[in-house]
Amino acid sequence: MTEHKETIYIVDQIVPKPGKGKEVLDIYMAKYAPAAREQRGMTLVHQLVSPPMWLDEQSNTLTIIWTV
């Protein structure tokens, strides 16, 4: 019997309030990410901030991609 290993991707997409993008990402990485790694066995693949600069008067979109 052949064992199939498939990769499952988990994509978190967050749109914080205007001017709060960096703060939300910092909190996410400090509080959610350690538990995701240690307790759920997830691996962080990529973080994307769009547009690629912190906006003060508009919202950034944060996309965080994990594998399990």
mmCIF file as gemmi writes it, N, C-alpha and C atoms, coordinates in Angstrom:
data_model
loop_
_atom_site.group_PDB
_atom_site.id
_atom_site.type_symbol
_atom_site.label_atom_id
_atom_site.label_alt_id
_atom_site.label_comp_id
_atom_site.label_asym_id
_atom_site.label_entity_id
_atom_site.label_seq_id
_atom_site.pdbx_PDB_ins_code
_atom_site.Cartn_x
_atom_site.Cartn_y
_atom_site.Cartn_z
_atom_site.occupancy
_atom_site.B_iso_or_equiv
_atom_site.pdbx_formal_charge
_atom_site.auth_seq_id
_atom_site.auth_asym_id
_atom_site.pdbx_PDB_model_num
ATOM 1 N N . MET Axp A 1 ? 0.835 -1.165 0 1 0 ? 1 A 1
ATOM 2 C CA . MET Axp A 1 ? 0 0 0 1 0 ? 1 A 1
ATOM 3 C C . MET Axp A 1 ? 0.891 1.243 0 1 0 ? 1 A 1
ATOM 4 N N . THR Axp A 2 ? 0.634 2.156 -0.89 1 0 ? 2 A 1
ATOM 5 C CA . THR Axp A 2 ? 1.41 3.373 -1 1 0 ? 2 A 1
ATOM 6 C C . THR Axp A 2 ? 0.78 4.477 -0.167 1 0 ? 2 A 1
ATOM 7 N N . GLU Axp A 3 ? 1.635 5.138 0.608 1 0 ? 3 A 1
ATOM 8 C CA . GLU Axp A 3 ? 1.144 6.242 1.428 1 0 ? 3 A 1
ATOM 9 C C . GLU Axp A 3 ? 1.206 7.538 0.618 1 0 ? 3 A 1
ATOM 10 N N . HIS Axp A 4 ? 0.093 8.24 0.564 1 0 ? 4 A 1
ATOM 11 C CA . HIS Axp A 4 ? 0.033 9.51 -0.152 1 0 ? 4 A 1
ATOM 12 C C . HIS Axp A 4 ? 0.155 10.643 0.857 1 0 ? 4 A 1
ATOM 13 N N . LYS Axp A 5 ? 1.086 11.526 0.589 1 0 ? 5 A 1
ATOM 14 C CA . LYS Axp A 5 ? 1.225 12.704 1.442 1 0 ? 5 A 1
ATOM 15 C C . LYS Axp A 5 ? 0.769 13.907 0.648 1 0 ? 5 A 1
ATOM 16 N N . GLU Axp A 6 ? -0.252 14.527 1.136 1 0 ? 6 A 1
ATOM 17 C CA . GLU Axp A 6 ? -0.768 15.716 0.486 1 0 ? 6 A 1
ATOM 18 C C . GLU Axp A 6 ? -0.519 16.917 1.394 1 0 ? 6 A 1
ATOM 19 N N . THR Axp A 7 ? -0.333 18.049 0.788 1 0 ? 7 A 1
ATOM 20 C CA . THR Axp A 7 ? -0.148 19.278 1.541 1 0 ? 7 A 1
ATOM 21 C C . THR Axp A 7 ? -1.468 20.024 1.592 1 0 ? 7 A 1
ATOM 22 N N . ILE Axp A 8 ? -1.835 20.399 2.786 1 0 ? 8 A 1
ATOM 23 C CA . ILE Axp A 8 ? -3.039 21.194 2.98 1 0 ? 8 A 1
ATOM 24 C C . ILE Axp A 8 ? -2.589 22.611 3.287 1 0 ? 8 A 1
ATOM 25 N N . TYR Axp A 9 ? -3.148 23.564 2.563 1 0 ? 9 A 1
ATOM 26 C CA . TYR Axp A 9 ? -2.83 24.969 2.775 1 0 ? 9 A 1
ATOM 27 C C . TYR Axp A 9 ? -3.96 25.631 3.543 1 0 ? 9 A 1
ATOM 28 N N . ILE Axp A 10 ? -3.584 26.427 4.513 1 0 ? 10 A 1
ATOM 29 C CA . ILE Axp A 10 ? -4.539 27.229 5.262 1 0 ? 10 A 1
ATOM 30 C C . ILE Axp A 10 ? -4.186 28.683 4.98 1 0 ? 10 A 1
ATOM 31 N N . VAL Axp A 11 ? -5.153 29.435 4.498 1 0 ? 11 A 1
ATOM 32 C CA . VAL Axp A 11 ? -4.915 30.834 4.136 1 0 ? 11 A 1
ATOM 33 C C . VAL Axp A 11 ? -5.77 31.718 5.039 1 0 ? 11 A 1
ATOM 34 N N . ASP Axp A 12 ? -5.086 32.532 5.826 1 0 ? 12 A 1
ATOM 35 C CA . ASP Axp A 12 ? -5.768 33.529 6.649 1 0 ? 12 A 1
ATOM 36 C C . ASP Axp A 12 ? -5.673 34.858 5.913 1 0 ? 12 A 1
ATOM 37 N N . GLN Axp A 13 ? -6.805 35.463 5.645 1 0 ? 13 A 1
ATOM 38 C CA . GLN Axp A 13 ? -6.822 36.774 5.008 1 0 ? 13 A 1
ATOM 39 C C . GLN Axp A 13 ? -7.553 37.735 5.938 1 0 ? 13 A 1
ATOM 40 N N . ILE Axp A 14 ? -6.841 38.79 6.315 1 0 ? 14 A 1
ATOM 41 C CA . ILE Axp A 14 ? -7.354 39.73 7.308 1 0 ? 14 A 1
ATOM 42 C C . ILE Axp A 14 ? -7.304 41.131 6.708 1 0 ? 14 A 1
ATOM 43 N N . VAL Axp A 15 ? -8.387 41.874 6.882 1 0 ? 15 A 1
ATOM 44 C CA . VAL Axp A 15 ? -8.418 43.275 6.453 1 0 ? 15 A 1
ATOM 45 C C . VAL Axp A 15 ? -8.664 44.111 7.716 1 0 ? 15 A 1
ATOM 46 N N . PRO Axp A 16 ? -7.575 44.596 8.329 1 0 ? 16 A 1
ATOM 47 C CA . PRO Axp A 16 ? -7.724 45.403 9.545 1 0 ? 16 A 1
ATOM 48 C C . PRO Axp A 16 ? -8.326 46.778 9.25 1 0 ? 16 A 1
ATOM 49 N N . LYS Axp A 17 ? -8.727 47.459 10.288 1 0 ? 17 A 1
ATOM 50 C CA . LYS Axp A 17 ? -9.193 48.832 10.153 1 0 ? 17 A 1
ATOM 51 C C . LYS Axp A 17 ? -8.056 49.691 9.591 1 0 ? 17 A 1
ATOM 52 N N . PRO Axp A 18 ? -8.397 50.78 8.914 1 0 ? 18 A 1
ATOM 53 C CA . PRO Axp A 18 ? -7.353 51.653 8.355 1 0 ? 18 A 1
ATOM 54 C C . PRO Axp A 18 ? -6.311 52.048 9.401 1 0 ? 18 A 1
ATOM 55 N N . GLY Axp A 19 ? -5.046 51.954 9.004 1 0 ? 19 A 1
ATOM 56 C CA . GLY Axp A 19 ? -3.944 52.334 9.877 1 0 ? 19 A 1
ATOM 57 C C . GLY Axp A 19 ? -3.554 51.304 10.915 1 0 ? 19 A 1
ATOM 58 N N . LYS Axp A 20 ? -4.224 50.154 10.958 1 0 ? 20 A 1
ATOM 59 C CA . LYS Axp A 20 ? -3.969 49.143 11.996 1 0 ? 20 A 1
ATOM 60 C C . LYS Axp A 20 ? -3.277 47.887 11.464 1 0 ? 20 A 1
ATOM 61 N N . GLY Axp A 21 ? -2.873 47.883 10.202 1 0 ? 21 A 1
ATOM 62 C CA . GLY Axp A 21 ? -2.311 46.678 9.602 1 0 ? 21 A 1
ATOM 63 C C . GLY Axp A 21 ? -1.104 46.124 10.326 1 0 ? 21 A 1
ATOM 64 N N . LYS Axp A 22 ? -0.114 46.964 10.586 1 0 ? 22 A 1
ATOM 65 C CA . LYS Axp A 22 ? 1.105 46.484 11.251 1 0 ? 22 A 1
ATOM 66 C C . LYS Axp A 22 ? 0.801 45.987 12.652 1 0 ? 22 A 1
ATOM 67 N N . GLU Axp A 23 ? -0.037 46.716 13.37 1 0 ? 23 A 1
ATOM 68 C CA . GLU Axp A 23 ? -0.405 46.314 14.727 1 0 ? 23 A 1
ATOM 69 C C . GLU Axp A 23 ? -1.087 44.939 14.725 1 0 ? 23 A 1
ATOM 70 N N . VAL Axp A 24 ? -2.011 44.731 13.803 1 0 ? 24 A 1
ATOM 71 C CA . VAL Axp A 24 ? -2.719 43.448 13.725 1 0 ? 24 A 1
ATOM 72 C C . VAL Axp A 24 ? -1.75 42.326 13.359 1 0 ? 24 A 1
ATOM 73 N N . LEU Axp A 25 ? -0.87 42.559 12.405 1 0 ? 25 A 1
ATOM 74 C CA . LEU Axp A 25 ? 0.104 41.525 12.025 1 0 ? 25 A 1
ATOM 75 C C . LEU Axp A 25 ? 1.03 41.203 13.188 1 0 ? 25 A 1
ATOM 76 N N . ASP Axp A 26 ? 1.495 42.21 13.91 1 0 ? 26 A 1
ATOM 77 C CA . ASP Axp A 26 ? 2.367 41.97 15.067 1 0 ? 26 A 1
ATOM 78 C C . ASP Axp A 26 ? 1.66 41.13 16.129 1 0 ? 26 A 1
ATOM 79 N N . ILE Axp A 27 ? 0.406 41.44 16.399 1 0 ? 27 A 1
ATOM 80 C CA . ILE Axp A 27 ? -0.357 40.666 17.391 1 0 ? 27 A 1
ATOM 81 C C . ILE Axp A 27 ? -0.568 39.232 16.898 1 0 ? 27 A 1
ATOM 82 N N . TYR Axp A 28 ? -0.932 39.081 15.637 1 0 ? 28 A 1
ATOM 83 C CA . TYR Axp A 28 ? -1.139 37.757 15.035 1 0 ? 28 A 1
ATOM 84 C C . TYR Axp A 28 ? 0.126 36.908 15.18 1 0 ? 28 A 1
ATOM 85 N N . MET Axp A 29 ? 1.28 37.502 14.833 1 0 ? 29 A 1
ATOM 86 C CA . MET Axp A 29 ? 2.532 36.74 14.877 1 0 ? 29 A 1
ATOM 87 C C . MET Axp A 29 ? 2.975 36.449 16.31 1 0 ? 29 A 1
ATOM 88 N N . ALA Axp A 30 ? 2.643 37.321 17.24 1 0 ? 30 A 1
ATOM 89 C CA . ALA Axp A 30 ? 3.037 37.12 18.636 1 0 ? 30 A 1
ATOM 90 C C . ALA Axp A 30 ? 2.122 36.152 19.379 1 0 ? 30 A 1
ATOM 91 N N . LYS Axp A 31 ? 0.827 36.164 19.044 1 0 ? 31 A 1
ATOM 92 C CA . LYS Axp A 31 ? -0.121 35.361 19.814 1 0 ? 31 A 1
ATOM 93 C C . LYS Axp A 31 ? -0.627 34.12 19.085 1 0 ? 31 A 1
ATOM 94 N N . TYR Axp A 32 ? -0.993 34.25 17.822 1 0 ? 32 A 1
ATOM 95 C CA . TYR Axp A 32 ? -1.551 33.107 17.095 1 0 ? 32 A 1
ATOM 96 C C . TYR Axp A 32 ? -0.463 32.19 16.551 1 0 ? 32 A 1
ATOM 97 N N . ALA Axp A 33 ? 0.561 32.768 15.937 1 0 ? 33 A 1
ATOM 98 C CA . ALA Axp A 33 ? 1.569 31.968 15.24 1 0 ? 33 A 1
ATOM 99 C C . ALA Axp A 33 ? 2.289 30.95 16.137 1 0 ? 33 A 1
ATOM 100 N N . PRO Axp A 34 ? 2.724 31.299 17.346 1 0 ? 34 A 1
ATOM 101 C CA . PRO Axp A 34 ? 3.406 30.285 18.172 1 0 ? 34 A 1
ATOM 102 C C . PRO Axp A 34 ? 2.528 29.064 18.461 1 0 ? 34 A 1
ATOM 103 N N . ALA Axp A 35 ? 1.266 29.288 18.766 1 0 ? 35 A 1
ATOM 104 C CA . ALA Axp A 35 ? 0.364 28.164 19.036 1 0 ? 35 A 1
ATOM 105 C C . ALA Axp A 35 ? 0.102 27.355 17.771 1 0 ? 35 A 1
ATOM 106 N N . ALA Axp A 36 ? 0.011 28.038 16.635 1 0 ? 36 A 1
ATOM 107 C CA . ALA Axp A 36 ? -0.204 27.323 15.37 1 0 ? 36 A 1
ATOM 108 C C . ALA Axp A 36 ? 0.965 26.382 15.103 1 0 ? 36 A 1
ATOM 109 N N . ARG Axp A 37 ? 2.16 26.855 15.352 1 0 ? 37 A 1
ATOM 110 C CA . ARG Axp A 37 ? 3.353 26.019 15.129 1 0 ? 37 A 1
ATOM 111 C C . ARG Axp A 37 ? 3.438 24.874 16.141 1 0 ? 37 A 1
ATOM 112 N N . GLU Axp A 38 ? 3.38 25.231 17.409 1 0 ? 38 A 1
ATOM 113 C CA . GLU Axp A 38 ? 3.667 24.268 18.475 1 0 ? 38 A 1
ATOM 114 C C . GLU Axp A 38 ? 2.506 23.323 18.774 1 0 ? 38 A 1
ATOM 115 N N . GLN Axp A 39 ? 1.292 23.832 18.807 1 0 ? 39 A 1
ATOM 116 C CA . GLN Axp A 39 ? 0.165 23.006 19.212 1 0 ? 39 A 1
ATOM 117 C C . GLN Axp A 39 ? -0.569 22.358 18.049 1 0 ? 39 A 1
ATOM 118 N N . ARG Axp A 40 ? -0.516 22.988 16.869 1 0 ? 40 A 1
ATOM 119 C CA . ARG Axp A 40 ? -1.257 22.457 15.728 1 0 ? 40 A 1
ATOM 120 C C . ARG Axp A 40 ? -0.351 21.928 14.62 1 0 ? 40 A 1
ATOM 121 N N . GLY Axp A 41 ? 0.966 22.045 14.795 1 0 ? 41 A 1
ATOM 122 C CA . GLY Axp A 41 ? 1.896 21.499 13.817 1 0 ? 41 A 1
ATOM 123 C C . GLY Axp A 41 ? 1.884 22.189 12.457 1 0 ? 41 A 1
ATOM 124 N N . MET Axp A 42 ? 1.491 23.452 12.44 1 0 ? 42 A 1
ATOM 125 C CA . MET Axp A 42 ? 1.421 24.182 11.181 1 0 ? 42 A 1
ATOM 126 C C . MET Axp A 42 ? 2.79 24.807 10.861 1 0 ? 42 A 1
ATOM 127 N N . THR Axp A 43 ? 3.05 24.999 9.582 1 0 ? 43 A 1
ATOM 128 C CA . THR Axp A 43 ? 4.296 25.619 9.138 1 0 ? 43 A 1
ATOM 129 C C . THR Axp A 43 ? 3.956 26.886 8.37 1 0 ? 43 A 1
ATOM 130 N N . LEU Axp A 44 ? 4.543 27.985 8.806 1 0 ? 44 A 1
ATOM 131 C CA . LEU Axp A 44 ? 4.317 29.255 8.123 1 0 ? 44 A 1
ATOM 132 C C . LEU Axp A 44 ? 5.053 29.242 6.79 1 0 ? 44 A 1
ATOM 133 N N . VAL Axp A 45 ? 4.316 29.498 5.724 1 0 ? 45 A 1
ATOM 134 C CA . VAL Axp A 45 ? 4.884 29.485 4.379 1 0 ? 45 A 1
ATOM 135 C C . VAL Axp A 45 ? 5.14 30.901 3.883 1 0 ? 45 A 1
ATOM 136 N N . HIS Axp A 46 ? 4.179 31.797 4.123 1 0 ? 46 A 1
ATOM 137 C CA . HIS Axp A 46 ? 4.299 33.122 3.521 1 0 ? 46 A 1
ATOM 138 C C . HIS Axp A 46 ? 3.417 34.128 4.24 1 0 ? 46 A 1
ATOM 139 N N . GLN Axp A 47 ? 3.917 35.373 4.315 1 0 ? 47 A 1
ATOM 140 C CA . GLN Axp A 47 ? 3.13 36.509 4.793 1 0 ? 47 A 1
ATOM 141 C C . GLN Axp A 47 ? 3.134 37.548 3.681 1 0 ? 47 A 1
ATOM 142 N N . LEU Axp A 48 ? 1.995 38.067 3.362 1 0 ? 48 A 1
ATOM 143 C CA . LEU Axp A 48 ? 1.891 39.066 2.31 1 0 ? 48 A 1
ATOM 144 C C . LEU Axp A 48 ? 1.099 40.252 2.831 1 0 ? 48 A 1
ATOM 145 N N . VAL Axp A 49 ? 1.669 41.44 2.649 1 0 ? 49 A 1
ATOM 146 C CA . VAL Axp A 49 ? 0.984 42.685 2.988 1 0 ? 49 A 1
ATOM 147 C C . VAL Axp A 49 ? 0.678 43.384 1.678 1 0 ? 49 A 1
ATOM 148 N N . SER Axp A 50 ? -0.592 43.7 1.465 1 0 ? 50 A 1
ATOM 149 C CA . SER Axp A 50 ? -0.988 44.31 0.203 1 0 ? 50 A 1
ATOM 150 C C . SER Axp A 50 ? -1.804 45.561 0.477 1 0 ? 50 A 1
ATOM 151 N N . PRO Axp A 51 ? -1.455 46.692 -0.108 1 0 ? 51 A 1
ATOM 152 C CA . PRO Axp A 51 ? -0.248 46.949 -0.875 1 0 ? 51 A 1
ATOM 153 C C . PRO Axp A 51 ? 0.984 46.834 0.031 1 0 ? 51 A 1
ATOM 154 N N . PRO Axp A 52 ? 2.157 46.722 -0.563 1 0 ? 52 A 1
ATOM 155 C CA . PRO Axp A 52 ? 3.366 46.407 0.218 1 0 ? 52 A 1
ATOM 156 C C . PRO Axp A 52 ? 3.95 47.601 0.986 1 0 ? 52 A 1
ATOM 157 N N . MET Axp A 53 ? 3.089 48.374 1.605 1 0 ? 53 A 1
ATOM 158 C CA . MET Axp A 53 ? 3.497 49.454 2.506 1 0 ? 53 A 1
ATOM 159 C C . MET Axp A 53 ? 2.357 49.655 3.494 1 0 ? 53 A 1
ATOM 160 N N . TRP Axp A 54 ? 2.679 50.093 4.69 1 0 ? 54 A 1
ATOM 161 C CA . TRP Axp A 54 ? 1.64 50.295 5.691 1 0 ? 54 A 1
ATOM 162 C C . TRP Axp A 54 ? 0.861 51.561 5.364 1 0 ? 54 A 1
ATOM 163 N N . LEU Axp A 55 ? -0.443 51.429 5.329 1 0 ? 55 A 1
ATOM 164 C CA . LEU Axp A 55 ? -1.321 52.549 5.011 1 0 ? 55 A 1
ATOM 165 C C . LEU Axp A 55 ? -1.898 53.128 6.3 1 0 ? 55 A 1
ATOM 166 N N . ASP Axp A 56 ? -1.987 54.449 6.352 1 0 ? 56 A 1
ATOM 167 C CA . ASP Axp A 56 ? -2.555 55.108 7.53 1 0 ? 56 A 1
ATOM 168 C C . ASP Axp A 56 ? -4.041 55.391 7.381 1 0 ? 56 A 1
ATOM 169 N N . GLU Axp A 57 ? -4.468 55.719 6.185 1 0 ? 57 A 1
ATOM 170 C CA . GLU Axp A 57 ? -5.854 56.139 5.99 1 0 ? 57 A 1
ATOM 171 C C . GLU Axp A 57 ? -6.698 55.135 5.205 1 0 ? 57 A 1
ATOM 172 N N . GLN Axp A 58 ? -6.099 54.017 4.851 1 0 ? 58 A 1
ATOM 173 C CA . GLN Axp A 58 ? -6.813 52.943 4.17 1 0 ? 58 A 1
ATOM 174 C C . GLN Axp A 58 ? -6.427 51.624 4.825 1 0 ? 58 A 1
ATOM 175 N N . SER Axp A 59 ? -7.067 50.567 4.396 1 0 ? 59 A 1
ATOM 176 C CA . SER Axp A 59 ? -6.776 49.251 4.966 1 0 ? 59 A 1
ATOM 177 C C . SER Axp A 59 ? -5.766 48.5 4.122 1 0 ? 59 A 1
ATOM 178 N N . ASN Axp A 60 ? -4.863 47.814 4.807 1 0 ? 60 A 1
ATOM 179 C CA . ASN Axp A 60 ? -4.011 46.829 4.157 1 0 ? 60 A 1
ATOM 180 C C . ASN Axp A 60 ? -4.748 45.502 4.185 1 0 ? 60 A 1
ATOM 181 N N . THR Axp A 61 ? -4.397 44.609 3.288 1 0 ? 61 A 1
ATOM 182 C CA . THR Axp A 61 ? -4.873 43.231 3.348 1 0 ? 61 A 1
ATOM 183 C C . THR Axp A 61 ? -3.692 42.362 3.762 1 0 ? 61 A 1
ATOM 184 N N . LEU Axp A 62 ? -3.875 41.585 4.812 1 0 ? 62 A 1
ATOM 185 C CA . LEU Axp A 62 ? -2.838 40.675 5.302 1 0 ? 62 A 1
ATOM 186 C C . LEU Axp A 62 ? -3.217 39.273 4.878 1 0 ? 62 A 1
ATOM 187 N N . THR Axp A 63 ? -2.319 38.6 4.19 1 0 ? 63 A 1
ATOM 188 C CA . THR Axp A 63 ? -2.545 37.218 3.786 1 0 ? 63 A 1
ATOM 189 C C . THR Axp A 63 ? -1.422 36.385 4.377 1 0 ? 63 A 1
ATOM 190 N N . ILE Axp A 64 ? -1.777 35.429 5.219 1 0 ? 64 A 1
ATOM 191 C CA . ILE Axp A 64 ? -0.806 34.552 5.886 1 0 ? 64 A 1
ATOM 192 C C . ILE Axp A 64 ? -1.127 33.13 5.449 1 0 ? 64 A 1
ATOM 193 N N . ILE Axp A 65 ? -0.118 32.447 4.923 1 0 ? 65 A 1
ATOM 194 C CA . ILE Axp A 65 ? -0.327 31.097 4.385 1 0 ? 65 A 1
ATOM 195 C C . ILE Axp A 65 ? 0.458 30.097 5.227 1 0 ? 65 A 1
ATOM 196 N N . TRP Axp A 66 ? -0.225 29.041 5.618 1 0 ? 66 A 1
ATOM 197 C CA . TRP Axp A 66 ? 0.328 27.952 6.415 1 0 ? 66 A 1
ATOM 198 C C . TRP Axp A 66 ? 0.168 26.626 5.668 1 0 ? 66 A 1
ATOM 199 N N . THR Axp A 67 ? 0.984 25.65 6.018 1 0 ? 67 A 1
ATOM 200 C CA . THR Axp A 67 ? 0.751 24.278 5.577 1 0 ? 67 A 1
ATOM 201 C C . THR Axp A 67 ? 0.58 23.39 6.802 1 0 ? 67 A 1
ATOM 202 N N . VAL Axp A 68 ? -0.123 22.294 6.585 1 0 ? 68 A 1
ATOM 203 C CA . VAL Axp A 68 ? -0.31 21.306 7.647 1 0 ? 68 A 1
ATOM 204 C C . VAL Axp A 68 ? 0.07 19.956 7.079 1 0 ? 68 A 1
